[in-house]
């Protein structure tokens, strides 16, 4: 859950990220390398999705639409 929270904030509010956002990840046992790798993956997906959106790339028809869970 800590990684999901981190990824969500990195996606929706990247300019609001602080060193404090890393603490929950470290508390779950992630080291600097794992945090770096996770940040790279999240950032890459954000980047490639923005490119696809900007160019009007249509989603593949074989991939079902994602629906945010309600909690």
MIKOLFI-696381 format. One record per residue: x, y, z of N, C-alpha, C in turn. Coordinates in steps of 0.05 Angstrom, whole numbers, plus 5000, padded with zeros to 4 digits. Layout:
% MIKOLFI-696381
[node [X Y Z] [X Y Z] [X Y Z]];
...
//
This chain:
% MIKOLFI-696381
[node [5016 4976 5000] [5000 5000 5000] [5017 5025 5000]];
[node [5040 5024 5014] [5058 5048 5015] [5068 5055 4987]];
[node [5074 5035 4971] [5084 5040 4944] [5061 5051 4927]];
[node [5037 5041 4930] [5015 5052 4915] [5009 5081 4922]];
[node [5011 5087 4947] [5007 5115 4956] [5029 5133 4944]];
[node [5053 5123 4945] [5075 5138 4933] [5071 5143 4903]];
[node [5064 5122 4889] [5060 5123 4860] [5037 5142 4853]];
[node [5016 5141 4869] [4993 5159 4864] [5002 5189 4867]];
[node [5016 5195 4889] [5025 5223 4893] [5044 5231 4871]];
[node [5063 5214 4864] [5082 5220 4843] [5068 5225 4816]];
[node [5046 5211 4811] [5031 5215 4787] [5014 5240 4787]];
[node [5000 5245 4809] [4981 5267 4810] [4992 5293 4820]];
[node [5013 5292 4836] [5024 5317 4848] [5054 5316 4850]];
[node [5068 5312 4828] [5097 5308 4829] [5112 5331 4842]];
[node [5102 5356 4839] [5117 5379 4850] [5114 5380 4880]];
[node [5096 5364 4892] [5092 5364 4921] [5107 5342 4935]];
[node [5123 5327 4920] [5138 5305 4932] [5160 5317 4950]];
[node [5164 5304 4973] [5185 5312 4992] [5200 5287 5002]];
[node [5221 5292 5016] [5236 5269 5028] [5218 5253 5047]];
[node [5198 5265 5058] [5180 5251 5077] [5164 5230 5062]];
[node [5160 5233 5036] [5145 5213 5021] [5160 5186 5019]];
[node [5186 5187 5024] [5202 5162 5022] [5201 5146 5048]];
[node [5194 5159 5070] [5195 5145 5096] [5176 5121 5097]];
[node [5151 5122 5088] [5134 5098 5088] [5146 5075 5072]];
[node [5160 5082 5050] [5173 5061 5034] [5196 5048 5049]];
[node [5212 5064 5062] [5234 5053 5078] [5223 5037 5102]];
[node [5201 5045 5113] [5189 5031 5135] [5180 5003 5127]];
[node [5174 5000 5101] [5166 4974 5090] [5190 4957 5080]];
[node [5214 4968 5084] [5238 4953 5077] [5250 4959 5050]];
[node [5240 4979 5036] [5252 4986 5010] [5278 5002 5015]];
[node [5299 4995 5002] [5324 5010 5004] [5324 5031 4981]];
[node [5345 5047 4981] [5347 5068 4961] [5346 5058 4932]];
[node [5358 5036 4927] [5357 5024 4900] [5328 5017 4892]];
[node [5314 5004 4910] [5286 4996 4905] [5268 5021 4901]];
[node [5273 5041 4917] [5257 5066 4914] [5264 5079 4887]];
[node [5289 5079 4880] [5297 5091 4854] [5284 5076 4832]];
[node [5285 5049 4833] [5274 5033 4811] [5244 5037 4809]];
[node [5230 5038 4832] [5201 5043 4832] [5194 5070 4820]];
[node [5210 5090 4827] [5206 5117 4817] [5210 5118 4787]];
[node [5230 5104 4777] [5235 5102 4748] [5211 5090 4734]];
[node [5201 5068 4744] [5178 5054 4731] [5153 5071 4731]];
[node [5146 5083 4754] [5123 5100 4755] [5126 5124 4736]];
[node [5149 5136 4737] [5154 5159 4719] [5153 5152 4690]];
[node [5163 5129 4683] [5163 5120 4655] [5134 5116 4645]];
[node [5118 5103 4662] [5090 5099 4654] [5075 5125 4651]];
[node [5080 5144 4669] [5068 5171 4667] [5077 5184 4641]];
[node [5102 5182 4635] [5113 5194 4611] [5100 5182 4586]];
[node [5100 5156 4584] [5090 5143 4559] [5060 5147 4556]];
[node [5046 5148 4578] [5017 5154 4576] [5012 5182 4567]];
[node [5028 5201 4576] [5025 5229 4566] [5031 5231 4537]];
[node [5051 5217 4527] [5058 5217 4499] [5034 5205 4483]];
[node [5024 5183 4492] [5001 5170 4479] [4977 5188 4478]];
[node [4971 5201 4501] [4948 5220 4502] [4952 5243 4483]];
[node [4976 5254 4483] [4982 5278 4466] [4980 5271 4436]];
[node [4986 5247 4429] [4986 5239 4401] [4959 5226 4393]];
[node [4941 5223 4412] [4915 5211 4406] [4916 5182 4401]];
[node [4935 5168 4413] [4937 5139 4409] [4913 5126 4423]];
[node [4900 5109 4407] [4877 5095 4418] [4886 5070 4434]];
[node [4873 5065 4456] [4880 5041 4472] [4875 5015 4456]];
[node [4890 4995 4461] [4885 4969 4448] [4858 4959 4456]];
[node [4844 4946 4437] [4817 4936 4443] [4817 4912 4461]];
[node [4840 4898 4462] [4841 4873 4478] [4847 4879 4508]];
[node [4852 4904 4515] [4858 4912 4542] [4833 4924 4554]];
[node [4822 4912 4575] [4797 4923 4587] [4803 4950 4601]];
[node [4784 4968 4600] [4787 4993 4614] [4790 4989 4644]];
[node [4808 5005 4655] [4813 5004 4684] [4792 5021 4699]];
[node [4781 5010 4720] [4763 5025 4737] [4774 5028 4764]];
[node [4775 5052 4775] [4786 5057 4801] [4768 5044 4822]];
[node [4779 5027 4840] [4762 5014 4860] [4751 5035 4879]];
[node [4727 5030 4888] [4715 5047 4908] [4719 5036 4936]];
[node [4730 5053 4953] [4735 5044 4981] [4727 5065 5000]];
//
